[in-house]
Amino acid sequence: MITWQEFQQELFKYLNLADIDLDLIKKAFNFAYQAHLGQKRKSGEDYFNHCARTALNLAFLKSDAQIISAGLLHDVLEDTPTKEEDLKKNFGEEITQLVKNVSKLGHYRYLTQDQEQAMNLVNLILAISQDLRVAIIKLADRLDNMRTLEFLPPEKIKKIALETRDIFVPLAAKLGIYVWATELDELSFKFLEPEKYEWVKSIFLPRIEKGQKYLAEILKTTEENLIKNEIKIHQLNYRIKTFSSIYKKLVKKNFDPELIFDLFGIRVIVDKVEECYLSLGIIHSLFYPLESEFDDYISKPKPNGYRSLHTVVLTPYEFFVEFQIRTLEMHNFNEFGTASYFSYSQSKTTKTYQKNLSIFTSPEDKKFLEEIKKIKETAQISSNLIKSLKLEFLQEKIYVLTPKGKIIELVKGATPIDFAYKIHTDIGNHAAGARVNGKIVPLDYELNNGDVVEIIVNKNKTPSVDWLNFVKTKEAKKRIKAFLRKKIQISKPLEFLVLIKTKNEPLLFQGILNFLKEKNIEIIDSRNTNKEGLQIIKIKVKLADKKEAETLAFNLKNKFKEILEVTVDVV
């Protein structure tokens, strides 16, 4: 079992604590140590080690002594004989309330899967609306649990990983704790999609190992030139893209590994904004920049407040590296987001903190939270609610404009159809086309921040069942289903076109057809042609939805190594 000396040594890696704060943390350490004495985890280790690691996760975010203490104590009410009165007597009302609220999040753990996830999510949202620190402690707890998940039975592993992916990853991102969101997402991918995880690993691990041999030299060259130009460097380090992030990008790039330019990322943390742009110029003088892969999020921040310069360059070692350049202030917000708000004691004097409200919650989100409170108190929560909550509350927002300049808030990934239904049901029901920034775009076009969106209305046009596969908002799905319910069956399979490009392989066409038949996929039509030295295979199939189409594309690429490019799109 971890000792106080070992814990304190780790603690000091992240924080310089006043004596009064260290005394509080030590008191919580000893209390939790005694409370969990003799308890073991599935791995055989002492249970208290989990509590200590949870607290150290919070220290990593530079949390204050109250939060770290609550992290140490987060399971004492749930998993030990400790009474609430004892906790309050030793640590006061504030820490006790934090521990109580964290414990509440696990009350529905053993319900059926849909209800369990719905209830947990509702409790998480309620906790966020009352005190953000509760959600941060719960995330620290979940992070340690995911890091040690392999010791649980397979069915438990899948259950926890699914919940983590669907709820805790978006929650961490919503709070702006991207360093945790990234790791939780990677761990979820590893446990939920082991075949895909290993496939990505088999392709990119050799590239990573090769690139790592030269990254130190690239860092050294960059540092020497920045110092030479009198730029104050706070941090200069590299990160490697996670396998889950690589896979998501591969889906967008038709599974072409050569289109992944940001496998390696170097972060340059400087003192001032002007030094960001000066550093950019220096880096471009050292390495060849890829102009199409440059983004300025300093002059145009993301809606969640993220600020940084991003540029991709070709190194002398024949691989690409993405440089991310930002100030220390930007970096702290980008990495730790809302959690960094609680790192400073003076924040407790602000009105927002005293009201226990999220500093990032919009009026719409607050209204949504009130609706969920009412639902929780009066009715059973359905899987439809969990789905809409995941899509609308936890996802990042974007902001687009009507032609008259009215700002419309939508979830990230929203389309012109989502926009149309946000304006009015009739506009959505008769949307025939869309213009974005003056140009005609398809109705499944993904909108971006600042887009000016105009819907082309035709009274003879009505919703298509295909719209359900790309709209993102609960409102749009509800309106489309309401219209279609009178005319067609929602569950009718959709037609997809499988487009494959490969070098001339005479036996490949039949091999792919046999593979589809083995998978019980209905083939409507198939064609095999040659064009400009390439073999073009087109196969029309019936699939349930876009998720199944994505999986089919992956399976084909994984099964047939000869395939250069594969797409599966709705006909």
C-alpha positions as CSV (number, residue, x, y, z in Angstrom):
1,M,0.0,0.0,0.0
2,I,1.3,3.4,-0.9
3,T,2.8,5.3,2.1
4,W,2.4,9.0,2.9
5,Q,6.0,9.7,2.0
6,E,5.6,8.1,-1.4
7,F,2.3,10.0,-2.0
8,Q,3.8,13.3,-0.9
9,Q,6.8,12.9,-3.2
10,E,4.4,12.4,-6.2
11,L,2.3,15.3,-5.0
12,F,5.2,17.7,-5.0
13,K,5.9,17.0,-8.6
14,Y,2.7,19.0,-9.4
15,L,2.1,21.4,-6.6
16,N,3.9,23.7,-4.1
17,L,1.6,23.5,-1.1
18,A,1.3,25.7,2.0
19,D,1.6,23.9,5.3
20,I,-2.1,24.3,6.1
21,D,-3.1,22.7,2.7
22,L,-0.6,19.9,3.1
23,D,-1.9,19.1,6.6
24,L,-5.5,18.9,5.3
25,I,-4.4,16.5,2.5
26,K,-2.4,14.4,5.0
27,K,-5.4,14.2,7.3
28,A,-7.5,13.0,4.4
29,F,-4.8,10.5,3.3
30,N,-4.7,8.9,6.8
31,F,-8.5,8.9,7.2
32,A,-9.0,7.1,3.8
33,Y,-6.0,4.8,4.5
34,Q,-7.7,3.5,7.7
35,A,-11.2,3.4,6.1
36,H,-10.1,1.2,3.2
37,L,-7.6,-0.9,5.2
38,G,-7.8,-4.6,4.2
39,Q,-9.9,-3.9,1.0
40,K,-8.5,-5.3,-2.2
41,R,-9.2,-4.6,-5.9
42,K,-9.8,-7.3,-8.6
43,S,-6.1,-7.0,-9.5
44,G,-5.2,-8.0,-5.9
45,E,-3.7,-4.6,-5.0
46,D,-4.8,-2.6,-2.0
47,Y,-8.0,-0.6,-2.7
48,F,-6.6,2.5,-1.2
49,N,-4.0,2.8,-4.0
50,H,-6.8,3.6,-6.3
51,C,-7.9,6.5,-4.1
52,A,-4.4,7.8,-3.9
53,R,-4.0,7.7,-7.7
54,T,-7.3,9.5,-8.1
55,A,-6.0,12.3,-5.8
56,L,-2.8,12.5,-7.8
57,N,-4.7,12.8,-11.0
58,L,-6.4,15.8,-9.5
59,A,-3.0,17.2,-8.4
60,F,-1.9,16.8,-12.0
61,L,-4.6,19.4,-12.9
62,K,-3.1,21.6,-10.1
63,S,-6.3,21.3,-8.1
64,D,-6.6,22.8,-4.6
65,A,-6.3,21.0,-1.3
66,Q,-10.1,20.6,-0.9
67,I,-10.5,18.8,-4.2
68,I,-7.4,16.6,-3.7
69,S,-8.7,15.7,-0.2
70,A,-12.2,14.8,-1.7
71,G,-10.4,12.7,-4.2
72,L,-8.7,10.7,-1.5
73,L,-12.0,10.3,0.3
74,H,-14.3,9.8,-2.7
75,D,-15.2,6.2,-1.9
76,V,-15.3,6.2,1.9
77,L,-19.1,6.7,2.0
78,E,-19.8,4.3,-0.7
79,D,-17.4,1.4,0.1
80,T,-16.6,1.6,3.8
81,P,-18.6,1.8,7.0
82,T,-17.8,5.5,7.4
83,K,-20.8,7.6,8.3
84,E,-21.5,11.0,6.8
85,E,-21.4,12.5,10.3
86,D,-17.8,11.3,10.9
87,L,-16.7,12.8,7.6
88,K,-18.4,16.1,8.3
89,K,-16.9,16.2,11.8
90,N,-13.3,15.7,10.4
91,F,-13.5,17.6,7.2
92,G,-16.4,20.0,7.3
93,E,-19.4,20.6,5.1
94,E,-17.7,21.4,1.8
95,I,-15.5,18.3,1.4
96,T,-18.4,16.1,2.7
97,Q,-20.7,17.5,0.1
98,L,-18.2,16.8,-2.7
99,V,-17.8,13.2,-1.5
100,K,-21.6,12.7,-1.2
101,N,-22.2,14.0,-4.8
102,V,-19.4,11.9,-6.2
103,S,-21.0,8.8,-4.5
104,K,-24.4,9.6,-6.0
105,L,-23.0,9.2,-9.5
106,G,-22.7,5.5,-8.9
107,H,-26.1,4.8,-7.5
108,Y,-27.5,3.3,-10.7
109,R,-24.6,1.1,-11.6
110,Y,-26.4,-2.1,-11.6
111,L,-29.5,-1.2,-13.6
112,T,-30.0,-2.3,-17.2
113,Q,-27.5,-0.8,-19.7
114,D,-29.7,1.8,-21.3
115,Q,-31.1,3.0,-17.9
116,E,-27.8,2.8,-16.2
117,Q,-26.1,5.0,-18.8
118,A,-29.0,7.4,-18.9
119,M,-29.1,7.8,-15.1
120,N,-25.3,8.2,-14.8
121,L,-25.3,10.9,-17.4
122,V,-28.2,12.7,-15.8
123,N,-26.5,12.7,-12.4
124,L,-23.3,13.9,-14.0
125,I,-25.1,16.8,-15.6
126,L,-26.8,17.6,-12.4
127,A,-23.5,17.5,-10.6
128,I,-22.0,19.9,-13.2
129,S,-24.9,22.3,-12.8
130,Q,-24.3,22.4,-9.1
131,D,-20.6,22.1,-8.6
132,L,-18.1,21.4,-11.4
133,R,-15.6,20.0,-8.9
134,V,-17.8,16.9,-8.5
135,A,-17.5,16.1,-12.2
136,I,-13.7,16.7,-12.2
137,I,-13.3,14.3,-9.2
138,K,-15.4,11.7,-11.0
139,L,-13.3,12.0,-14.1
140,A,-10.1,11.5,-12.1
141,D,-11.7,8.4,-10.6
142,R,-12.8,7.0,-14.0
143,L,-9.3,7.7,-15.5
144,D,-7.6,5.5,-12.9
145,N,-10.3,2.8,-13.3
146,M,-9.8,2.8,-17.1
147,R,-6.0,2.5,-16.7
148,T,-6.5,-0.7,-14.7
149,L,-9.5,-2.1,-16.6
150,E,-7.9,-5.2,-17.9
151,F,-8.3,-7.0,-14.5
152,L,-12.1,-7.0,-14.7
153,P,-14.2,-9.7,-16.5
154,P,-14.7,-9.2,-20.3
155,E,-18.4,-8.2,-20.0
156,K,-17.6,-5.6,-17.3
157,I,-14.7,-4.2,-19.4
158,K,-17.0,-3.6,-22.4
159,K,-19.7,-2.1,-20.2
160,I,-17.3,0.4,-18.5
161,A,-15.4,1.2,-21.7
162,L,-18.7,1.9,-23.5
163,E,-19.9,4.3,-20.8
164,T,-16.5,6.0,-20.8
165,R,-16.6,6.5,-24.5
166,D,-20.2,7.8,-24.7
167,I,-20.2,9.8,-21.5
168,F,-16.9,10.5,-19.8
169,V,-14.9,11.4,-22.9
170,P,-17.4,14.0,-24.1
171,L,-17.7,15.2,-20.5
172,A,-13.9,15.8,-20.2
173,A,-14.0,17.6,-23.5
174,K,-17.0,19.7,-22.4
175,L,-15.0,20.8,-19.3
176,G,-11.9,21.4,-21.5
177,I,-9.7,18.8,-19.9
178,Y,-8.5,17.5,-23.2
179,V,-5.5,15.7,-21.7
180,W,-7.9,13.4,-19.9
181,A,-10.4,13.2,-22.8
182,T,-7.6,12.1,-25.1
183,E,-6.4,9.3,-22.8
184,L,-9.9,8.1,-22.0
185,D,-10.8,8.0,-25.7
186,E,-7.7,6.0,-26.4
187,L,-8.4,3.5,-23.6
188,S,-12.0,3.1,-24.7
189,F,-10.9,2.5,-28.3
190,K,-8.4,-0.2,-27.1
191,F,-11.0,-2.1,-25.1
192,L,-14.0,-1.7,-27.4
193,E,-12.4,-2.0,-30.8
194,P,-9.4,-4.3,-30.3
195,E,-9.2,-5.4,-33.9
196,K,-9.2,-1.8,-35.2
197,Y,-6.8,-0.8,-32.5
198,E,-4.3,-3.5,-33.4
199,W,-4.7,-2.7,-37.1
200,V,-3.8,0.9,-36.6
201,K,-1.0,0.0,-34.3
202,S,0.5,-2.4,-36.8
203,I,0.7,0.3,-39.4
204,F,1.7,3.3,-37.4
205,L,3.9,1.9,-34.6
206,P,6.8,1.3,-36.9
207,R,6.4,4.9,-38.2
208,I,6.3,6.2,-34.6
209,E,9.4,4.2,-33.7
210,K,11.3,5.5,-36.7
211,G,10.2,9.2,-36.1
212,Q,11.1,9.1,-32.4
213,K,14.8,8.6,-33.4
214,Y,14.9,12.1,-34.9
215,L,12.4,14.1,-32.7
216,A,15.1,15.0,-30.2
217,E,17.2,16.5,-33.0
218,I,14.3,18.4,-34.4
219,L,13.5,19.8,-30.8
220,K,17.2,20.8,-30.4
221,T,17.3,22.6,-33.7
222,T,14.1,24.4,-32.9
223,E,15.1,25.4,-29.4
224,E,18.5,26.7,-30.5
225,N,17.0,29.0,-33.2
226,L,14.2,30.3,-30.9
227,I,16.8,31.1,-28.1
228,K,19.0,32.7,-30.7
229,N,16.1,35.1,-31.5
230,E,15.6,35.8,-27.8
231,I,12.3,34.1,-27.5
232,K,11.4,32.9,-24.0
233,I,10.4,29.2,-24.1
234,H,8.3,27.9,-21.3
235,Q,7.9,24.4,-22.8
236,L,9.2,22.6,-25.9
237,N,8.1,19.0,-26.2
238,Y,6.4,16.6,-28.5
239,R,3.4,14.4,-28.5
240,I,2.4,11.4,-30.7
241,K,-1.1,11.1,-32.0
242,T,-3.1,8.4,-30.3
243,F,-4.3,5.3,-32.2
244,S,-8.0,6.3,-31.6
245,S,-7.3,9.7,-33.1
246,I,-5.5,8.2,-36.1
247,Y,-8.4,5.8,-36.8
248,K,-10.9,8.7,-36.7
249,K,-8.8,10.6,-39.2
250,L,-8.3,7.5,-41.4
251,V,-12.1,7.2,-41.7
252,K,-12.2,10.8,-43.1
253,K,-9.2,10.1,-45.3
254,N,-10.6,6.9,-46.9
255,F,-8.2,4.8,-44.8
256,D,-5.2,6.2,-46.6
257,P,-2.3,6.2,-44.1
258,E,-0.3,8.6,-46.3
259,L,-2.7,11.4,-45.5
260,I,-2.0,11.5,-41.8
261,F,0.3,14.5,-41.5
262,D,0.1,15.1,-37.7
263,L,1.3,11.8,-36.4
264,F,3.9,13.8,-34.5
265,G,3.2,17.1,-32.9
266,I,5.6,19.5,-31.3
267,R,4.3,22.1,-28.8
268,V,6.1,25.4,-28.4
269,I,5.0,27.3,-25.4
270,V,6.2,30.9,-25.3
271,D,5.6,34.0,-23.2
272,K,3.8,36.5,-25.5
273,V,1.4,36.4,-28.4
274,E,3.8,38.3,-30.7
275,E,6.4,35.6,-29.9
276,C,3.9,32.9,-31.3
277,Y,4.0,34.5,-34.7
278,L,7.8,35.2,-34.6
279,S,8.3,31.5,-33.7
280,L,6.1,30.5,-36.6
281,G,8.3,32.4,-39.0
282,I,11.5,30.9,-37.5
283,I,10.1,27.3,-37.8
284,H,9.0,27.9,-41.4
285,S,12.6,29.0,-42.2
286,L,13.9,25.8,-40.7
287,F,11.5,23.3,-42.2
288,Y,9.4,23.2,-45.4
289,P,5.8,24.2,-44.5
290,L,2.7,22.5,-45.9
291,E,0.5,25.6,-46.7
292,S,-2.7,23.7,-46.8
293,E,-2.2,22.5,-43.2
294,F,-1.9,25.9,-41.5
295,D,-4.5,27.1,-39.0
296,D,-4.5,30.3,-36.9
297,Y,-6.7,29.7,-33.8
298,I,-5.2,32.7,-32.1
299,S,-6.8,35.3,-34.3
300,K,-9.9,33.0,-34.7
301,P,-10.3,30.9,-31.6
302,K,-12.5,27.8,-31.5
303,P,-15.9,28.2,-29.8
304,N,-14.6,26.4,-26.7
305,G,-11.9,29.1,-26.3
306,Y,-9.0,27.0,-27.7
307,R,-6.2,29.2,-29.0
308,S,-3.0,28.2,-30.8
309,L,-1.1,28.3,-34.1
310,H,-1.0,25.0,-36.0
311,T,1.4,24.4,-38.9
312,V,2.6,21.2,-40.6
313,V,6.1,21.0,-41.9
314,L,8.2,18.4,-43.8
315,T,11.4,17.5,-41.8
316,P,14.8,16.7,-43.4
317,Y,14.1,13.1,-42.2
318,E,11.2,12.7,-44.7
319,F,8.3,12.7,-42.3
320,F,5.8,15.4,-41.4
321,V,5.5,17.1,-38.0
322,E,2.7,19.5,-36.8
323,F,3.9,22.4,-34.7
324,Q,1.5,23.9,-32.2
325,I,2.6,27.3,-31.0
326,R,0.9,29.1,-28.1
327,T,1.5,31.2,-24.9
328,L,1.6,29.6,-21.5
329,E,-1.8,31.1,-20.6
330,M,-3.3,29.6,-23.8
331,H,-1.7,26.2,-23.1
332,N,-3.1,26.0,-19.5
333,F,-6.6,26.7,-20.8
334,N,-6.3,24.4,-23.8
335,E,-5.1,21.5,-21.7
336,F,-7.0,21.8,-18.4
337,G,-9.9,24.1,-19.3
338,T,-12.5,24.4,-16.6
339,A,-10.4,22.5,-14.1
340,S,-7.7,25.2,-14.2
341,Y,-10.4,27.6,-12.9
342,F,-10.2,25.9,-9.6
343,S,-6.4,26.0,-9.3
344,Y,-6.4,29.5,-8.0
345,S,-7.7,30.3,-4.5
346,Q,-8.9,33.8,-5.5
347,S,-11.4,32.2,-7.9
348,K,-13.5,31.3,-4.8
349,T,-14.3,34.9,-4.4
350,T,-16.0,35.2,-7.8
351,K,-19.8,35.3,-8.0
352,T,-19.8,32.4,-10.4
353,Y,-18.0,30.1,-8.0
354,Q,-20.1,31.2,-5.1
355,K,-23.2,30.4,-7.0
356,N,-21.8,26.9,-7.9
357,L,-22.5,27.4,-11.6
358,S,-20.5,26.3,-14.5
359,I,-18.5,29.2,-16.0
360,F,-19.1,27.8,-19.5
361,T,-22.8,26.9,-19.2
362,S,-25.0,28.9,-21.6
363,P,-28.6,30.0,-20.8
364,E,-29.8,27.2,-23.2
365,D,-27.8,24.6,-21.3
366,K,-29.1,25.8,-18.0
367,K,-32.7,25.5,-19.3
368,F,-31.9,22.0,-20.5
369,L,-30.5,21.0,-17.1
370,E,-33.8,22.2,-15.4
371,E,-35.8,20.0,-17.8
372,I,-33.6,17.0,-17.0
373,K,-34.1,17.6,-13.2
374,K,-37.8,17.5,-13.8
375,I,-37.6,14.3,-15.9
376,K,-35.4,12.6,-13.3
377,E,-37.9,13.3,-10.5
378,T,-41.1,12.3,-12.4
379,A,-40.3,9.6,-15.0
380,Q,-38.1,6.8,-16.1
381,I,-35.3,7.8,-18.4
382,S,-35.2,6.1,-21.8
383,S,-32.4,5.3,-24.2
384,N,-33.7,8.0,-26.5
385,L,-33.0,10.6,-23.9
386,I,-29.4,9.4,-23.3
387,K,-28.8,9.6,-27.1
388,S,-30.1,13.1,-27.4
389,L,-28.3,14.2,-24.3
390,K,-25.0,12.8,-25.6
391,L,-25.4,14.6,-28.9
392,E,-26.7,17.9,-27.7
393,F,-25.4,18.6,-24.3
394,L,-21.9,17.1,-24.3
395,Q,-20.8,17.9,-27.8
396,E,-18.9,21.0,-28.8
397,K,-21.0,23.8,-30.2
398,I,-20.6,25.7,-33.4
399,Y,-22.1,29.1,-34.4
400,V,-23.4,29.9,-37.9
401,L,-25.4,32.8,-39.3
402,T,-28.5,33.3,-41.3
403,P,-28.3,35.6,-44.4
404,K,-29.6,38.4,-42.2
405,G,-26.9,37.9,-39.6
406,K,-28.7,36.1,-36.8
407,I,-26.4,33.8,-34.9
408,I,-27.6,30.2,-34.6
409,E,-26.1,27.7,-32.1
410,L,-25.7,24.1,-33.2
411,V,-23.8,21.0,-32.2
412,K,-20.5,20.3,-33.9
413,G,-21.1,18.2,-37.1
414,A,-24.5,19.8,-37.7
415,T,-25.7,20.0,-41.3
416,P,-27.9,22.5,-43.3
417,I,-30.9,20.2,-42.4
418,D,-30.2,20.7,-38.7
419,F,-30.0,24.4,-39.4
420,A,-33.3,24.4,-41.3
421,Y,-35.2,22.7,-38.5
422,K,-33.6,25.1,-36.0
423,I,-35.2,28.0,-37.9
424,H,-38.7,26.4,-38.5
425,T,-40.2,23.0,-39.0
426,D,-41.7,24.0,-42.4
427,I,-38.3,25.1,-43.7
428,G,-36.8,21.8,-42.6
429,N,-39.7,19.7,-44.1
430,H,-39.3,21.5,-47.5
431,A,-35.5,22.0,-47.7
432,A,-34.5,21.3,-51.3
433,G,-30.9,22.6,-51.1
434,A,-28.5,24.9,-49.3
435,R,-26.0,27.7,-49.9
436,V,-23.1,28.1,-47.5
437,N,-21.1,31.3,-47.9
438,G,-22.8,31.8,-51.3
439,K,-22.0,28.4,-52.7
440,I,-24.4,25.4,-53.2
441,V,-23.5,22.5,-50.9
442,P,-25.1,19.1,-50.3
443,L,-27.6,18.8,-47.5
444,D,-25.3,16.5,-45.5
445,Y,-22.5,19.2,-45.6
446,E,-20.8,19.7,-42.2
447,L,-21.2,23.3,-41.1
448,N,-18.3,25.3,-39.6
449,N,-18.1,28.2,-37.4
450,G,-18.9,31.5,-39.1
451,D,-20.7,29.9,-42.1
452,V,-23.6,32.0,-43.6
453,V,-26.3,29.4,-44.3
454,E,-29.3,29.9,-46.6
455,I,-31.9,27.1,-47.1
456,I,-33.5,26.7,-50.6
457,V,-37.1,25.9,-50.0
458,N,-39.4,23.9,-52.4
459,K,-42.9,23.1,-51.3
460,N,-42.8,19.9,-53.4
461,K,-39.7,18.6,-51.6
462,T,-40.2,16.5,-48.4
463,P,-37.9,14.8,-45.9
464,S,-35.9,11.7,-46.9
465,V,-35.2,8.7,-44.7
466,D,-31.5,9.2,-45.6
467,W,-31.5,12.5,-43.6
468,L,-31.7,10.5,-40.4
469,N,-28.2,9.1,-41.1
470,F,-26.5,12.5,-41.1
471,V,-28.5,15.0,-39.0
472,K,-27.1,15.6,-35.5
473,T,-29.7,17.4,-33.4
474,K,-32.5,15.9,-31.4
475,E,-35.0,18.4,-32.9
476,A,-34.2,17.5,-36.5
477,K,-34.4,13.8,-35.9
478,K,-37.8,14.2,-34.1
479,R,-39.3,16.3,-36.9
480,I,-38.0,14.1,-39.7
481,K,-39.4,10.9,-38.0
482,A,-42.7,12.6,-37.3
483,F,-43.0,13.4,-41.1
484,L,-41.9,10.0,-42.3
485,R,-43.9,8.0,-39.8
486,K,-47.0,8.4,-41.9
487,K,-45.3,7.3,-45.2
488,I,-42.5,4.8,-44.7
489,Q,-40.8,2.4,-42.2
490,I,-37.9,4.1,-40.5
491,S,-36.1,0.7,-40.2
492,K,-35.9,0.1,-43.9
493,P,-32.3,-0.7,-45.0
494,L,-30.4,2.0,-46.9
495,E,-28.5,1.6,-50.2
496,F,-24.8,2.3,-50.1
497,L,-22.2,2.4,-52.9
498,V,-18.9,0.7,-52.1
499,L,-16.2,2.3,-54.2
500,I,-12.8,0.6,-54.2
501,K,-9.6,1.7,-56.0
502,T,-6.7,-0.7,-56.3
503,K,-4.0,-1.9,-58.7
504,N,-5.0,-4.5,-61.2
505,E,-5.7,-7.7,-59.3
506,P,-7.8,-10.1,-61.4
507,L,-9.0,-12.2,-58.4
508,L,-9.8,-9.3,-56.0
509,F,-13.2,-8.5,-57.4
510,Q,-14.6,-12.0,-56.8
511,G,-12.8,-12.2,-53.4
512,I,-14.6,-9.0,-52.2
513,L,-18.0,-10.3,-53.4
514,N,-17.4,-13.6,-51.6
515,F,-16.4,-11.6,-48.4
516,L,-19.6,-9.6,-48.6
517,K,-21.7,-12.7,-48.9
518,E,-19.9,-14.3,-45.9
519,K,-20.9,-11.2,-43.9
520,N,-24.6,-11.6,-45.1
521,I,-24.5,-8.3,-46.8
522,E,-27.1,-8.0,-49.5
523,I,-25.5,-7.1,-52.9
524,I,-27.8,-5.1,-55.3
525,D,-25.3,-4.6,-58.1
526,S,-21.6,-4.9,-58.8
527,R,-19.2,-3.6,-61.5
528,N,-15.4,-4.0,-62.1
529,T,-13.6,-1.7,-64.5
530,N,-10.1,-0.5,-65.3
531,K,-9.2,3.2,-65.6
532,E,-5.7,4.8,-66.0
533,G,-3.9,1.7,-64.7
534,L,-6.2,1.3,-61.7
535,Q,-8.9,-1.3,-61.0
536,I,-12.2,0.5,-60.0
537,I,-14.7,-1.7,-58.2
538,K,-18.3,-0.5,-57.6
539,I,-20.7,-2.5,-55.5
540,K,-24.1,-1.4,-54.4
541,V,-25.2,-3.0,-51.1
542,K,-27.9,-2.6,-48.4
543,L,-26.8,-1.6,-44.9
544,A,-28.6,-0.4,-41.8
545,D,-26.8,3.0,-41.3
546,K,-23.6,4.9,-41.7
547,K,-21.9,3.3,-38.7
548,E,-22.3,-0.1,-40.4
549,A,-20.9,1.5,-43.6
550,E,-17.8,2.8,-41.7
551,T,-17.2,-0.7,-40.2
552,L,-17.5,-2.3,-43.7
553,A,-15.0,0.1,-45.1
554,F,-12.6,-0.7,-42.3
555,N,-13.1,-4.5,-42.7
556,L,-12.5,-4.3,-46.4
557,K,-9.3,-2.3,-46.0
558,N,-8.1,-4.7,-43.3
559,K,-9.0,-7.9,-45.1
560,F,-7.7,-7.0,-48.6
561,K,-4.2,-5.4,-48.4
562,E,-4.3,-4.7,-52.1
563,I,-6.9,-2.0,-51.6
564,L,-5.5,1.5,-52.0
565,E,-8.7,3.4,-51.2
566,V,-12.2,2.5,-50.1
567,T,-15.4,4.6,-49.5
568,V,-18.9,3.6,-48.6
569,D,-21.5,6.3,-49.1
570,V,-25.3,6.5,-49.2
571,V,-26.6,6.2,-52.8
